[in-house]
């Protein structure tokens, strides 16, 4: 290993903490893949073990959230060179029962929501989630009362319009991690379930104008480098499209069982049996829910 | 941080190298999330820097593959306690041009394959990939000539039958990481593109019998804890279903744009316009391809 000379980086993955190098060893090519190890179950000794990071740097706080970097190496101090850090810590204190539930592992279940189950149980759950001011944060954005400074691009037409904002997880700079949210201006579509064959022209225009708008705002990004998808179930019931760089691994939110590509939603509607009112209300939808979720506990 | 007392582990993710603890601090609950840092771009100094891991353990080789564990801490030696390792290394030497291509980052593209593009270009690509003995490894398994000892469960009916084997990535023990492959016995279906409305009864029986078979082989696993999906495009053109534990993060192979849930494939066929011969040959399919792939370079 120590005789390797490094030529160049072939690949890296900041999500899985791996990096791959092209190297030379004994006059022939070699590939070195380095990967940080996962924590072992007895990491409860993380901060008390002789291995305890000698250097801990507190680098920010916001309300109950506190962030730290730490380094095991006595010779390297994170506040001199943060790149020398081995570990990140996030501390949430004080933590409520809601926080504990949110951060606990939960088991997952594969369910099939038939049109009958949707009509009988899910529809009123969705209406509840749309009522009592719960979507006010969305309407404030659509009405231009909030987050105006964050808008990336938009179309203000009442029927065809939409607004694109950066997702809070994106640093708004790294193009390969572009992660945006598109809210439609019309207020009559709660989710995939409300999409019908008659919406196909509207969806096609949405798809092409969002892509064009984002790429105009970020030259260097091409339209076929974006993944446009919806969630079912979504986390709030006002139709929104996620537009994310294909280079970006956004985790479970992009999995089959949660995400549906907008292009495939459109083509499924186009080839569906029935008239203009036929749509996703007629289809069995298979997806994944967590056992801690309201959907599982109240309905499935 | 040092005043925290640890109560229990709430969650951990060996893929992203994070662990979440419930703790107590100043008599109230706190949540600590620890995460290994990603490699910084100048990690080409990985093995020559003063930070160079003093302890490197070679723990296996197979042909051109060599594996190592390493620890930065002078006090902890991986060959005494492998759990003390900070880094894993995989060395491939000598590496060929094919290896270098495989391990290099590639850009991704979102494409739409229309029925016309499928008929005109993709069909003959698929036929090429099914010919010249390329599927012999599959037929050897179906004929019982290979991997008999690895079969988890099967149905030997010529038309309705299938065989389930563990995926090579699975240790065949950890239920939460269950990762299996189901090959259908019939040889006339190359991929999703060949599925028609008339196949719905066959697909429904496939879905229920695979789930039942796997859960009978692994008591403790329930049928709704499995994700059953197909890939488009698949890595070989003989229809196969992936059956994976919902607890298992299998990465990009489970993303929308690659994976389609079997339940949704069935329901899309059921609600599709047309007669029994209508099917996925009639649909625009949106998915992701890598710029290094044959599909991109030869067709898209």
Contacts between the chains, C-beta under 8 A, distances in Angstrom:
chain1	res1	chain2	res2	distance
A	1	B	47	6.1
A	1	B	56	6.1
A	1	B	68	6.4
A	1	B	89	6.5
A	1	B	91	6.7
A	2	B	47	5.9
A	2	B	48	8.0
A	4	B	47	6.6
A	4	B	91	7.9
A	6	B	44	4.3
A	6	B	46	8.0
A	9	B	41	7.1
A	9	B	44	7.4
A	10	B	100	6.9
A	10	B	103	5.1
A	10	B	104	4.5
A	10	B	105	6.6
A	11	B	103	6.2
A	11	B	104	6.0
A	11	B	105	4.0
A	12	B	38	7.4
A	12	B	39	6.3
A	12	B	41	7.9
A	12	B	105	7.5
A	13	B	38	7.8
A	14	B	38	4.0
A	15	B	16	5.8
A	15	B	38	7.9
A	16	B	15	5.9
A	16	B	16	6.3
A	16	B	17	7.4
A	17	B	16	7.4
A	17	B	17	5.1
A	17	B	36	5.2
A	17	B	37	7.1
A	17	B	38	4.9
A	17	B	39	6.9
A	18	B	39	7.6
A	19	B	38	7.9
A	19	B	39	4.1
A	19	B	43	5.8
A	20	B	103	5.2
A	20	B	104	7.9
A	21	B	44	7.0
A	22	B	95	7.7
A	22	B	100	6.2
A	25	B	91	8.0
A	25	B	93	5.4
A	26	B	93	8.0
A	28	B	93	6.9
A	28	B	94	4.0
A	28	B	95	7.5
A	29	B	93	7.8
A	29	B	94	6.2
A	29	B	95	4.4
A	29	B	96	7.6
A	29	B	99	7.9
A	29	B	100	6.7
A	30	B	91	6.1
A	30	B	92	6.4
A	30	B	93	3.9
A	30	B	94	6.8
A	30	B	95	5.4
A	31	B	91	7.3
A	31	B	92	4.2
A	31	B	93	7.6
A	31	B	95	4.6
A	31	B	99	5.9
A	31	B	100	6.9
A	31	B	103	5.4
A	32	B	89	6.3
A	32	B	90	7.4
A	32	B	91	5.5
A	32	B	92	7.9
A	33	B	89	7.0
A	33	B	90	4.3
A	33	B	91	8.0
A	33	B	92	7.8
A	33	B	103	7.3
A	34	B	39	6.6
A	34	B	43	7.3
A	34	B	46	6.2
A	34	B	87	5.8
A	34	B	88	7.3
A	34	B	89	5.6
A	35	B	87	6.9
A	35	B	88	4.6
A	35	B	89	7.9
A	35	B	90	7.7
A	36	B	17	5.2
A	36	B	36	3.8
A	36	B	37	7.3
A	36	B	38	7.7
A	36	B	39	7.7
A	36	B	86	6.9
A	36	B	87	6.4
A	36	B	88	8.0
A	37	B	17	7.2
A	37	B	36	7.3
A	37	B	69	7.6
A	37	B	85	5.2
A	37	B	86	5.9
A	37	B	87	6.5
A	37	B	88	6.0
A	38	B	12	7.4
A	38	B	13	7.8
A	38	B	14	4.0
A	38	B	15	7.9
A	38	B	17	4.9
A	38	B	19	7.9
A	38	B	36	7.7
A	39	B	12	6.3
A	39	B	17	6.9
A	39	B	18	7.6
A	39	B	19	4.1
A	39	B	34	6.5
A	39	B	36	7.7
A	40	B	83	4.2
A	41	B	9	7.2
A	41	B	12	7.9
A	42	B	83	7.5
A	43	B	19	5.7
A	43	B	34	7.2
A	44	B	6	4.3
A	44	B	9	7.4
A	44	B	21	7.0
A	46	B	34	6.2
A	47	B	1	6.1
A	47	B	2	5.9
A	47	B	4	6.6
A	50	B	75	6.0
A	50	B	76	8.0
A	51	B	73	5.6
A	51	B	75	7.4
A	51	B	76	6.2
A	51	B	84	7.0
A	56	B	1	6.1
A	68	B	1	6.4
A	69	B	37	7.7
A	72	B	72	5.4
A	72	B	73	5.9
A	72	B	86	7.4
A	73	B	51	5.7
A	73	B	72	5.9
A	75	B	50	6.0
A	75	B	51	7.4
A	76	B	51	6.2
A	83	B	40	4.2
A	83	B	42	7.4
A	84	B	51	6.9
A	85	B	37	5.2
A	86	B	36	6.9
A	86	B	37	5.9
A	86	B	72	7.4
A	86	B	86	6.8
A	87	B	34	5.8
A	87	B	35	7.0
A	87	B	36	6.4
A	87	B	37	6.5
A	88	B	34	7.2
A	88	B	35	4.6
A	88	B	36	8.0
A	88	B	37	6.0
A	89	B	1	6.5
A	89	B	32	6.3
A	89	B	33	7.0
A	89	B	34	5.6
A	89	B	35	7.9
A	90	B	32	7.4
A	90	B	33	4.3
A	90	B	35	7.8
A	91	B	1	6.7
A	91	B	4	7.9
A	91	B	25	8.0
A	91	B	30	6.1
A	91	B	31	7.3
A	91	B	32	5.5
A	91	B	33	7.9
A	92	B	30	6.4
A	92	B	31	4.2
A	92	B	32	7.9
A	92	B	33	7.8
A	93	B	25	5.4
A	93	B	26	8.0
A	93	B	28	6.8
A	93	B	29	7.7
A	93	B	30	3.8
A	93	B	31	7.6
A	94	B	28	4.0
A	94	B	29	6.2
A	94	B	30	6.8
A	95	B	22	7.7
A	95	B	28	7.6
A	95	B	29	4.4
A	95	B	30	5.4
A	95	B	31	4.6
A	96	B	29	7.6
A	99	B	29	7.9
A	99	B	31	5.9
A	100	B	10	6.9
A	100	B	22	6.2
A	100	B	29	6.7
A	100	B	31	6.9
A	103	B	10	5.2
A	103	B	11	6.2
A	103	B	20	5.2
A	103	B	31	5.4
A	103	B	33	7.3
A	104	B	10	4.5
A	104	B	11	6.0
A	104	B	20	7.9
A	105	B	10	6.6
A	105	B	11	4.1
A	105	B	12	7.6
A	107	B	225	7.4
A	107	B	246	7.8
A	107	B	247	7.2
A	108	B	225	7.1
A	108	B	246	3.8
A	108	B	247	6.6
A	109	B	224	4.9
A	109	B	225	6.8
A	109	B	246	7.2
A	110	B	223	8.0
A	110	B	224	4.7
A	110	B	225	7.1
A	110	B	226	6.4
A	110	B	227	6.2
A	110	B	228	8.0
A	110	B	246	6.3
A	110	B	263	7.7
A	111	B	224	6.8
A	112	B	263	5.6
A	223	B	110	8.0
A	224	B	109	4.8
A	224	B	110	4.7
A	224	B	111	6.8
A	225	B	107	7.3
A	225	B	108	7.1
A	225	B	109	6.8
A	225	B	110	7.1
A	226	B	110	6.4
A	227	B	110	6.2
A	227	B	256	7.6
A	227	B	257	6.1
A	227	B	288	7.1
A	228	B	110	8.0
A	229	B	256	5.5
A	246	B	107	7.8
A	246	B	108	3.8
A	246	B	109	7.2
A	246	B	110	6.3
A	246	B	288	6.1
A	247	B	107	7.2
A	247	B	108	6.6
A	249	B	252	7.2
A	252	B	249	7.2
A	254	B	255	4.8
A	254	B	256	6.0
A	254	B	257	7.9
A	255	B	254	4.8
A	255	B	255	6.1
A	255	B	256	7.0
A	255	B	259	7.4
A	256	B	227	7.6
A	256	B	229	5.5
A	256	B	254	6.0
A	256	B	255	6.9
A	256	B	256	5.4
A	256	B	258	7.9
A	256	B	259	3.9
A	256	B	260	6.0
A	256	B	261	5.1
A	256	B	264	7.9
A	257	B	227	6.1
A	257	B	254	7.9
A	257	B	261	5.7
A	258	B	256	7.9
A	259	B	255	7.4
A	259	B	256	3.9
A	260	B	256	6.0
A	261	B	256	5.1
A	261	B	257	5.7
A	261	B	286	4.8
A	261	B	287	7.7
A	262	B	286	7.8
A	263	B	110	7.7
A	263	B	112	5.6
A	263	B	284	6.9
A	263	B	286	3.0
A	264	B	256	7.9
A	264	B	284	7.9
A	264	B	285	6.9
A	264	B	286	5.0
A	266	B	284	7.7
A	267	B	283	5.2
A	267	B	284	3.9
A	267	B	285	7.1
A	267	B	286	7.1
A	268	B	268	5.6
A	268	B	283	7.2
A	270	B	284	7.5
A	271	B	272	5.6
A	271	B	273	5.9
A	271	B	274	8.0
A	271	B	278	7.9
A	271	B	282	5.7
A	271	B	283	5.2
A	272	B	271	5.5
A	272	B	272	6.4
A	272	B	273	6.2
A	273	B	271	5.9
A	273	B	272	6.2
A	273	B	273	4.1
A	273	B	274	7.4
A	274	B	271	8.0
A	274	B	273	7.4
A	278	B	271	7.9
A	282	B	271	5.7
A	283	B	267	5.2
A	283	B	268	7.2
A	283	B	271	5.2
A	284	B	263	6.9
A	284	B	264	7.9
A	284	B	266	7.7
A	284	B	267	3.9
A	284	B	270	7.5
A	285	B	264	6.9
A	285	B	267	7.1
A	286	B	261	4.8
A	286	B	262	7.8
A	286	B	263	3.0
A	286	B	264	5.1
A	286	B	267	7.2
A	287	B	261	7.7
A	288	B	227	7.1
A	288	B	246	6.1
